[in-house]
Amino acid sequence: MTHDSQGPPVYGSAVTKVEPFGVDHIPDSERHGKPSSQFFVWFAAGLNFPVILLGFSAAYFGLSFTTAAAAIVVGAGVGALLMAVMSRMGVRLGVPQQIQARGPLGFFGNFLPVAYINVFSGVGWAAVTVILGGKAFAELSHLPYWLCALLLTVVELVVAIFGYNMINFLQRALTYVLTPLFVLITVVAVVRGGSLFEANPHADGYVGAAGGSITLGGWFLAFLVAWMPFASDYSRYLPDTAKVVRQTTWYTALGNFLTIAWLGILGVVVGASASSSDTITALHELMGPFAVPALVAVGLSALAQNFLNVYGGAISVQTLKVPVTRTQAVAGICVLAYGISLWGASGTEDKFKVFLNLTAYFIAPFAAVLLIDFYLGGRGDPRRIAELYDRSRIVDWGLVAWALGVAASVPFWVSDIYTGAFAAAHPGAGDLSMLVAAGVAVIVYLFTYRLKPLWRRAGGEDPDVATATDTAPGKDTSAEQLPERAPDLIGRG
């Protein structure tokens, strides 16, 4: 079979067919679906207990309910808008977000941030979510935790292997199943344990209203920042039309904002009444006679988030040109995530926040460079897609912008494993790391994006381009057997 953009689709909208594409550009013949799919993908992914867990921290910072809720709304709102823009990039270009990063960073310059940000992040998030889902099902069924975590991992593995269409189908189904369950959790939690409260200057983590708000709101922004390297992965099959691009933007923003703001504020309301340091146990106790549907919701929500974590992580592995199929990459990520989930099952809350910070500090400048390159650097032009598959573009200045952004943020880090010099000296300022990292990356990009490529190999035909143009009709060119291909896009609107 071929992936000729002029031929019939080889994948189309088939839900039970294994996706044949890896990090390839998606040709016009394979474009399908509706922009509303992005609402369900991200709404279901946000219906997750870690969001409630973050809201619990308002009491630790001594923030009043009003201040905490406002911080969450701002953090969720900014993150949702950025996610919306990243998602529309997928519709326009038809490639994964990690491939887009080759534009400003270079073909090989993209390897380091993708290896850390996307692969590490995908495995880490998958492990965190398996832990919470496995604990919920273990609490519910009284089966061993390791077995519940294993069963969740197996389901995620199978779905991620089938790929894009099955993930979209199940995210829609999980939205309809999880929404009433989380509404039930909200109502019961507010009635049984929720309370509005004033600021508490004597709280253990009190650093002032401003610093606490910046840090708390930053965590919710960081939750969505962690998705940004994968945003285009779930929109790249949509038809590239002005109407679809516009509607995709709004559906993505709405899907992300509603769940993050809703569950975050719910966490604030019930956090002060938590009677256990283990959040799953605290939820079980709080829900009382409604504990069963609540634990079912938490367990199923692990699937809604991890379908994306595992699938996106596998695409990241292929972006690194590791000689494995997408199926093999999915299996590897699931094995690693399961192993980490066994190690990290205790002290989940503290480890989760450390992991959230250490991914966001690196992802924020990465996303900033991609966004500004798309709009200012002209990367939004589909006629330049072939550049993303050009191996002669070894390293470009975007890598420098990303690296300097990360380096500049180090003095501002706030983490249990490392607190930067500025953050230690001025705790009342809150965690400014992401803002500094993104700001410096943008400034460096503005000074360098018009310069000649930092490192470009002279002469020689790019092997990926040769593979794309020399394929004979009828030959199997599935993405799991050939490297990604640079399509002929001249003249495409």
ZAMARGU-4260 file (C-alpha; in steps of 0.2 Angstrom, whole numbers, plus 5000, padded with zeros to 4 digits):
<rodrens>
0) 5000/5000/5000 | 5005/5018/4998 | 5002/5034/5007 | 4999/5044/4991 | 4990/5060/4995
5) 4980/5058/4979 | 4975/5040/4982 | 4962/5032/4993 | 4964/5032/5012 | 4973/5017/5019
10) 4968/5022/5037 | 4954/5034/5036 | 4942/5034/5051 | 4943/5015/5054 | 4943/5013/5073
15) 4948/4995/5074 | 4962/4996/5062 | 4980/4999/5068 | 4986/5016/5064 | 4999/5014/5050
20) 5007/5032/5052 | 5021/5036/5065 | 5029/5053/5063 | 5024/5055/5045 | 5015/5070/5037
25) 4997/5066/5036 | 4992/5068/5017 | 4976/5076/5012 | 4968/5059/5008 | 4969/5054/5026
30) 4962/5070/5034 | 4946/5066/5043 | 4936/5070/5058 | 4927/5085/5066 | 4935/5099/5077
35) 4923/5094/5091 | 4934/5079/5093 | 4947/5090/5102 | 4935/5095/5115 | 4932/5077/5120
40) 4951/5072/5119 | 4956/5086/5131 | 4940/5086/5142 | 4942/5068/5146 | 4961/5069/5149
45) 4957/5083/5161 | 4945/5073/5171 | 4958/5066/5182 | 4962/5065/5201 | 4979/5074/5200
50) 4970/5090/5196 | 4960/5088/5212 | 4976/5084/5221 | 4984/5100/5215 | 4969/5110/5222
55) 4972/5102/5239 | 4988/5113/5241 | 4978/5129/5243 | 4977/5125/5262 | 4995/5122/5263
60) 4999/5139/5256 | 4986/5147/5267 | 4977/5155/5253 | 4959/5160/5255 | 4946/5151/5244
65) 4943/5166/5233 | 4962/5169/5230 | 4965/5151/5227 | 4950/5150/5215 | 4956/5165/5205
70) 4974/5159/5204 | 4967/5142/5197 | 4956/5151/5184 | 4970/5161/5178 | 4983/5147/5177
75) 4970/5136/5168 | 4964/5150/5156 | 4982/5154/5150 | 4986/5136/5148 | 4970/5132/5139
80) 4974/5146/5127 | 4991/5140/5123 | 4985/5123/5121 | 4973/5129/5108 | 4986/5137/5098
85) 4997/5122/5098 | 4982/5111/5093 | 4978/5122/5078 | 4997/5120/5072 | 4993/5101/5070
90) 4978/5105/5059 | 4988/5117/5048 | 5004/5106/5046 | 4998/5088/5048 | 5013/5083/5058
95) 5016/5079/5077 | 5022/5093/5088 | 5039/5085/5091 | 5042/5085/5072 | 5037/5103/5071
100) 5051/5107/5084 | 5063/5102/5071 | 5059/5119/5062 | 5067/5130/5075 | 5079/5118/5083
105) 5085/5108/5068 | 5084/5089/5064 | 5096/5083/5077 | 5096/5099/5088 | 5078/5093/5092
110) 5084/5077/5100 | 5089/5083/5117 | 5073/5092/5122 | 5062/5078/5114 | 5072/5065/5123
115) 5070/5074/5140 | 5054/5083/5138 | 5043/5071/5128 | 5050/5053/5132 | 5054/5057/5150
120) 5038/5066/5152 | 5027/5053/5143 | 5034/5039/5154 | 5033/5049/5170 | 5015/5055/5168
125) 5010/5037/5163 | 5018/5031/5179 | 5009/5044/5190 | 4992/5041/5182 | 4994/5022/5184
130) 4998/5024/5202 | 4983/5034/5206 | 4972/5023/5195 | 4979/5007/5202 | 4977/5013/5220
135) 4959/5017/5216 | 4955/5000/5209 | 4964/4991/5223 | 4954/5001/5236 | 4938/4996/5227
140) 4942/4978/5223 | 4954/4973/5237 | 4965/4966/5224 | 4984/4968/5225 | 4990/4986/5219
145) 5002/4978/5207 | 4989/4968/5199 | 4977/4983/5197 | 4991/4994/5190 | 4996/4980/5178
150) 4979/4978/5171 | 4977/4997/5168 | 4994/4996/5159 | 4989/4982/5148 | 4973/4992/5142
155) 4983/5007/5139 | 4996/4997/5129 | 4982/4989/5117 | 4973/5006/5114 | 4989/5016/5111
160) 4995/5002/5098 | 4978/5004/5089 | 4982/5023/5089 | 4973/5039/5084 | 4956/5034/5079
165) 4953/5022/5094 | 4960/5035/5106 | 4948/5048/5099 | 4933/5036/5100 | 4937/5031/5118
170) 4940/5049/5124 | 4922/5053/5118 | 4915/5038/5127 | 4925/5041/5143 | 4919/5059/5143
175) 4901/5053/5144 | 4905/5040/5157 | 4916/5051/5168 | 4907/5067/5168 | 4892/5062/5178
180) 4904/5052/5190 | 4914/5068/5193 | 4898/5078/5195 | 4893/5066/5209 | 4911/5067/5217
185) 4909/5086/5217 | 4891/5087/5224 | 4895/5074/5238 | 4912/5081/5242 | 4905/5099/5244
190) 4891/5093/5255 | 4901/5081/5266 | 4917/5090/5268 | 4918/5106/5258 | 4921/5123/5266
195) 4925/5140/5261 | 4939/5148/5271 | 4949/5163/5274 | 4968/5166/5272 | 4978/5157/5285
200) 4995/5166/5288 | 5000/5152/5300 | 4999/5138/5287 | 5015/5128/5284 | 5018/5135/5266
205) 5012/5153/5268 | 5023/5165/5258 | 5010/5178/5256 | 4995/5179/5245 | 5005/5185/5229
210) 5018/5171/5231 | 5006/5158/5235 | 4994/5163/5221 | 5008/5163/5208 | 5014/5146/5213
215) 4997/5138/5214 | 4991/5145/5198 | 5008/5140/5190 | 5005/5122/5195 | 4989/5122/5185
220) 4997/5131/5170 | 5011/5118/5172 | 4999/5104/5171 | 4993/5110/5153 | 5011/5115/5148
225) 5015/5097/5151 | 5003/5093/5137 | 5010/5105/5124 | 5023/5094/5116 | 5009/5083/5112
230) 4995/5095/5107 | 4996/5093/5088 | 4997/5074/5089 | 4978/5073/5091 | 4973/5086/5078
235) 4985/5082/5064 | 4972/5071/5055 | 4959/5085/5054 | 4955/5093/5037 | 4966/5109/5034
240) 4953/5122/5031 | 4950/5139/5039 | 4934/5134/5047 | 4942/5118/5055 | 4957/5128/5061
245) 4946/5141/5069 | 4934/5128/5077 | 4948/5117/5083 | 4956/5132/5093 | 4940/5135/5102
250) 4936/5117/5106 | 4953/5113/5112 | 4953/5129/5124 | 4936/5125/5131 | 4940/5106/5134
255) 4956/5110/5143 | 4949/5125/5153 | 4933/5117/5159 | 4940/5102/5168 | 4956/5110/5175
260) 4947/5124/5182 | 4932/5114/5189 | 4942/5100/5197 | 4955/5112/5203 | 4943/5122/5213
265) 4935/5106/5219 | 4951/5102/5226 | 4952/5118/5235 | 4935/5116/5243 | 4938/5099/5250
270) 4957/5100/5253 | 4956/5107/5270 | 4945/5093/5276 | 4956/5079/5270 | 4960/5067/5285
275) 4973/5056/5277 | 4990/5060/5268 | 4986/5047/5255 | 4974/5056/5243 | 4965/5040/5237
280) 4961/5035/5255 | 4956/5053/5259 | 4944/5053/5244 | 4937/5036/5250 | 4933/5042/5267
285) 4926/5058/5261 | 4914/5050/5249 | 4907/5038/5262 | 4892/5028/5254 | 4897/5035/5237
290) 4915/5029/5238 | 4912/5015/5224 | 4907/5027/5210 | 4921/5039/5215 | 4934/5026/5215
295) 4928/5020/5198 | 4929/5037/5191 | 4947/5039/5197 | 4952/5022/5190 | 4944/5025/5173
300) 4951/5043/5172 | 4968/5035/5173 | 4964/5028/5156 | 4958/5044/5148 | 4975/5052/5153
305) 4987/5038/5149 | 4980/5034/5132 | 4988/5051/5127 | 5004/5049/5138 | 5008/5032/5130
310) 5004/5037/5112 | 5013/5053/5113 | 5028/5046/5121 | 5029/5033/5107 | 5029/5046/5094
315) 5043/5055/5103 | 5053/5039/5103 | 5051/5038/5084 | 5056/5057/5082 | 5073/5052/5090
320) 5075/5041/5075 | 5077/5026/5086 | 5075/5010/5075 | 5059/5004/5083 | 5041/5003/5077
325) 5027/5013/5085 | 5021/4997/5093 | 5038/4993/5100 | 5039/5010/5107 | 5022/5009/5115
330) 5027/4993/5123 | 5043/5000/5130 | 5035/5015/5138 | 5022/5004/5146 | 5035/4993/5154
335) 5045/5008/5160 | 5029/5016/5167 | 5023/5001/5176 | 5040/4998/5184 | 5041/5016/5190
340) 5023/5015/5196 | 5028/5000/5208 | 5043/5010/5214 | 5033/5027/5217 | 5017/5020/5224
345) 5021/5028/5241 | 5023/5047/5244 | 5014/5050/5227 | 5009/5068/5231 | 5026/5074/5234
350) 5034/5065/5220 | 5020/5071/5208 | 5024/5089/5212 | 5042/5087/5210 | 5040/5079/5193
355) 5027/5092/5188 | 5039/5106/5191 | 5054/5098/5183 | 5045/5094/5167 | 5037/5112/5166
360) 5053/5121/5168 | 5060/5112/5153 | 5044/5112/5142 | 5039/5131/5144 | 5054/5137/5134
365) 5052/5123/5121 | 5034/5128/5119 | 5038/5146/5118 | 5050/5143/5104 | 5038/5133/5094
370) 5024/5146/5096 | 5034/5161/5091 | 5043/5151/5076 | 5026/5146/5070 | 5019/5164/5069
375) 5035/5175/5067 | 5047/5163/5059 | 5035/5158/5045 | 5034/5140/5050 | 5015/5140/5048
380) 5017/5139/5029 | 5013/5121/5024 | 5025/5123/5009 | 5039/5122/5022 | 5034/5105/5029
385) 5048/5097/5019 | 5061/5106/5030 | 5055/5096/5045 | 5062/5081/5037 | 5078/5088/5030
390) 5093/5080/5039 | 5105/5092/5032 | 5098/5105/5045 | 5107/5098/5059 | 5106/5111/5073
395) 5098/5128/5072 | 5097/5143/5084 | 5080/5137/5092 | 5091/5125/5102 | 5101/5139/5109
400) 5085/5149/5114 | 5078/5133/5123 | 5094/5129/5132 | 5097/5147/5138 | 5079/5148/5143
405) 5081/5133/5154 | 5098/5139/5161 | 5091/5157/5165 | 5076/5149/5175 | 5087/5138/5187
410) 5089/5152/5200 | 5070/5153/5201 | 5066/5135/5203 | 5055/5130/5218 | 5056/5111/5221
415) 5059/5099/5235 | 5075/5093/5227 | 5082/5110/5222 | 5077/5128/5226 | 5086/5141/5216
420) 5095/5156/5224 | 5082/5169/5219 | 5068/5158/5225 | 5077/5155/5242 | 5080/5173/5245
425) 5063/5179/5239 | 5050/5166/5244 | 5036/5179/5243 | 5038/5180/5224 | 5032/5163/5221
430) 5038/5151/5208 | 5043/5162/5193 | 5053/5148/5184 | 5041/5145/5169 | 5039/5163/5165
435) 5058/5167/5166 | 5062/5151/5155 | 5049/5156/5142 | 5053/5174/5142 | 5072/5172/5139
440) 5069/5159/5126 | 5058/5171/5116 | 5071/5185/5118 | 5085/5174/5112 | 5074/5168/5097
445) 5070/5186/5092 | 5089/5190/5091 | 5094/5174/5081 | 5080/5168/5070 | 5085/5178/5055
450) 5103/5171/5056 | 5110/5157/5045 | 5107/5140/5052 | 5119/5136/5067 | 5125/5120/5059
455) 5120/5114/5042 | 5128/5099/5032 | 5133/5104/5014 | 5128/5094/4999 | 5119/5077/4997
460) 5101/5072/4995 | 5092/5069/5011 | 5088/5051/5013 | 5071/5054/5019 | 5066/5064/5004
465) 5073/5050/4993 | 5063/5037/5002 | 5047/5047/4999 | 5050/5051/4981 | 5057/5034/4975
470) 5043/5023/4983 | 5035/5012/4969 | 5016/5010/4969 | 5010/4995/4978 | 5025/4994/4989
475) 5022/4993/5008 | 5027/5011/5014 | 5019/5010/5031 | 5026/5022/5044 | 5032/5007/5055
480) 5043/5001/5041 | 5050/5017/5033 | 5057/5033/5040 | 5046/5048/5040 | 5043/5055/5023
485) 5044/5073/5016 | 5028/5075/5005 | 5027/5086/4990 | 5017/5100/4996 | 5020/5114/4984
490) 5004/5123/4980 | 4994/5117/4995 | 4984/5131/5003
</rodrens>
